[in-house]
Amino acid sequence: MSVSAPVELTGVSLAYRLSRSRPATLKEFAIRSLRRQVEYERLWALRDLTLRMNPGEVLGVIGPNGAGKSTLMKIIARVLPPTEGRVVVRGSVAAMIELGAGFNGELTGEENIVLYGTLLGRDADAVEQRIPEIAEWAGLSDFMDVPIRSYSSGMLARLGFAVATDVKPDVLVVDEVLSVGDAEFQHKSRRRIEEMIDAGTSVVLVSHDLDLVEDVADRVMLLENGRNKGIGPPGEIVQAYRDSHT
């Protein structure tokens, strides 16, 4: 009996609309929009992407800046719908797409745990009860009553990762988080991801750290100009990328 893929993309494309005209003011833009005088052009961030992930698989995604990696993550995380094609994501998704995304700098660490947890679809009361454990894992127990605008990037990464992975999702989408913070945090993060994989979580890891991707991924996909330029064994795809960009 076949097992359902946690992530399936079929012929997926996504285009952003860019205005060709450059109104001087917001008022002028609004007037032109109402009169339908604003012309748009499409910028294709992804083109005809087909992908099928396996349960418990770690898929590394590499490519130059502007290749469409972040757009792909947002589609899998259900943040953006595709312009064309079909996307199926089965089960719960936890996403760390941008450092600090989902946080409010004016709120305390404790308040942000509840905020981010609810954005991930969890019950606010249940998240609140988990605050001590989340804070302890992140090493931030002494900073829970401090507005996170005063946090360092490493502290933000630890807090975001601790909340996102406090409950095992079916699909985890991570962007560079394993490259942020000190060696201890990187080790803890990798160990927690390994535990989640052993429990059946599928992971999409987007990173410019080719050594990391080659080390932890089961397969790697190379994106360039929004298109899949190859997917296969980590060593093979990473080396192909290195050869084409040196």
C-alpha positions in Angstrom: 0.0 0.0 0.0 1.4 3.4 -1.0 2.0 6.1 1.5 0.6 9.6 0.8 3.2 12.2 0.0 3.2 15.0 2.6 4.0 17.5 -0.1 3.0 17.3 -3.8 3.4 20.1 -6.3 2.2 19.6 -9.9 3.0 22.2 -12.6 3.2 25.0 -10.0 4.0 28.5 -11.2 3.7 31.8 -9.3 3.8 35.3 -10.7 4.1 38.6 -8.8 2.3 41.6 -10.3 4.6 44.6 -10.8 3.2 48.0 -11.8 4.7 49.4 -15.0 3.7 53.0 -14.1 5.3 54.9 -11.3 2.7 57.3 -9.7 4.3 60.0 -7.6 1.8 59.7 -4.8 -0.4 57.0 -3.2 -3.5 59.2 -4.1 -2.4 59.2 -7.8 -2.0 55.4 -7.7 -5.4 54.9 -6.1 -7.0 57.2 -8.8 -5.3 55.3 -11.6 -6.3 52.0 -10.1 -10.0 53.0 -9.9 -9.8 54.2 -13.5 -8.0 51.0 -14.4 -5.1 53.1 -15.8 -2.4 51.1 -13.9 -0.6 48.6 -16.2 1.0 45.5 -14.6 3.5 43.0 -15.8 4.1 39.6 -14.4 7.3 38.6 -12.8 7.5 34.8 -12.6 9.1 33.6 -9.4 8.4 29.9 -10.1 7.7 28.2 -13.4 6.2 24.7 -13.9 7.6 23.1 -10.7 6.7 19.5 -10.0 7.8 17.9 -6.7 6.8 14.9 -4.6 8.3 14.5 -1.1 8.5 11.3 0.9 7.4 11.0 4.5 10.2 11.7 6.8 12.4 13.1 4.0 14.7 16.1 4.3 14.7 18.0 1.0 17.4 20.6 0.6 16.7 23.5 -1.7 19.7 25.5 -3.1 20.2 28.2 -5.7 21.3 31.8 -6.1 19.5 34.8 -4.8 16.3 35.4 -6.7 16.0 31.7 -7.7 12.5 31.4 -6.1 13.5 29.5 -3.0 11.6 31.8 -0.6 8.6 31.7 -2.8 8.6 27.9 -2.9 8.8 27.9 0.9 5.8 30.3 1.2 3.7 28.1 -1.2 4.5 24.9 0.9 3.8 26.8 4.1 0.3 27.8 2.7 1.2 31.5 2.8 0.9 32.1 -1.0 -1.4 30.3 -3.4 0.1 29.4 -6.8 -0.8 31.3 -10.0 -0.9 28.0 -11.9 -0.7 24.4 -10.9 -1.8 22.2 -8.0 -0.4 22.2 -4.4 -1.2 19.5 -1.9 0.3 19.7 1.6 -1.0 17.0 3.9 -1.2 17.6 7.7 0.2 20.4 9.8 3.0 22.8 8.7 5.4 24.7 10.9 7.4 27.3 9.0 10.4 29.5 9.8 10.7 31.4 6.5 12.3 34.7 7.7 14.1 35.4 11.0 11.6 37.0 13.3 8.7 36.5 11.0 5.5 36.3 13.0 6.9 38.2 15.9 6.0 41.7 17.2 9.0 43.7 18.4 7.0 45.6 20.9 5.7 42.5 22.7 7.6 40.5 25.2 9.2 37.1 24.6 6.3 35.5 26.5 3.7 37.3 24.5 5.4 36.5 21.2 5.4 32.8 22.1 1.6 32.9 22.3 1.3 35.1 19.2 3.6 32.9 17.0 2.0 29.7 18.3 -1.5 30.9 17.4 -0.3 31.9 14.0 0.9 28.4 13.5 -2.7 27.2 14.3 -2.3 26.1 17.8 -4.6 26.7 20.8 -3.5 29.9 22.7 -4.2 28.4 26.1 -2.1 25.3 25.2 0.7 27.4 24.0 0.6 29.6 27.1 1.0 26.5 29.3 4.1 25.5 27.3 5.9 28.9 27.7 8.3 27.7 30.5 9.4 24.7 28.5 9.8 26.7 25.2 11.8 29.4 27.0 14.0 26.9 28.7 14.8 25.0 25.5 15.6 28.3 23.7 17.8 29.4 26.7 15.8 32.5 27.1 14.0 32.0 30.5 15.5 35.2 31.9 14.3 37.3 28.9 10.6 36.4 28.8 9.5 39.8 30.1 11.7 41.8 27.7 10.4 43.2 24.4 12.0 41.2 21.7 13.1 44.3 19.9 16.1 44.1 22.2 16.9 40.5 21.2 19.9 39.6 19.1 19.4 37.7 15.8 20.6 34.6 17.6 18.0 35.0 20.3 15.2 35.5 17.8 16.3 32.4 15.9 16.3 30.3 19.1 12.8 31.6 20.1 11.3 31.1 16.7 12.7 27.6 16.3 11.7 26.6 19.8 8.0 27.7 19.2 7.8 26.2 15.7 9.1 22.8 16.8 7.5 22.6 20.2 4.8 20.4 18.7 5.8 17.9 16.0 4.4 19.1 12.6 3.9 16.9 9.6 6.0 19.3 7.5 8.7 21.6 8.8 9.9 24.4 6.5 13.1 26.1 7.6 15.2 28.8 6.0 18.8 29.2 7.2 17.9 28.8 10.9 20.5 26.1 11.3 23.2 28.5 10.3 22.2 31.2 12.9 23.3 31.3 16.5 26.2 29.6 18.3 27.5 26.1 18.0 25.4 24.8 20.9 22.1 26.1 19.3 23.0 24.6 15.9 23.7 21.3 17.6 20.4 21.4 19.5 18.4 22.4 16.5 19.8 19.6 14.3 19.2 17.1 17.1 15.6 18.2 17.4 15.1 18.0 13.7 16.5 14.5 13.6 14.1 13.5 16.4 11.2 15.0 14.4 12.3 13.1 11.2 12.5 9.9 13.2 8.9 10.6 14.3 7.8 11.1 10.6 8.2 14.8 10.0 9.2 15.9 6.5 11.6 18.8 6.3 12.2 21.4 3.6 15.6 23.1 4.3 16.5 26.1 2.2 20.1 27.3 2.8 23.2 28.8 1.2 25.3 26.6 3.4 26.0 23.9 0.9 28.0 21.8 3.3 25.1 21.8 5.7 22.6 20.8 3.0 24.9 18.1 1.7 25.3 16.7 5.2 21.6 16.6 6.3 19.5 16.3 3.2 18.2 13.1 1.6 17.7 14.8 -1.7 18.6 18.3 -3.0 16.8 20.4 -5.6 18.6 23.2 -7.5 16.4 26.2 -8.4 17.5 28.8 -10.9 15.3 31.5 -12.3 12.3 29.8 -10.7 12.8 26.5 -12.5 14.0 23.1 -11.2 17.4 22.6 -12.7 17.9 19.2 -11.1 16.9 17.1 -8.1 18.7 14.1 -6.8 21.5 12.9 -4.4 23.0 15.8 -2.3 26.6 15.3 -3.4 25.7 15.3 -7.1 23.4 18.3 -7.1 25.6 20.4 -4.7 28.6 19.7 -6.9 26.7 20.7 -10.1 25.8 24.0 -8.4 29.4 24.6 -7.3 30.7 23.8 -10.8 28.3 26.3 -12.4 28.9 29.1 -10.0 32.7 29.1 -9.7 
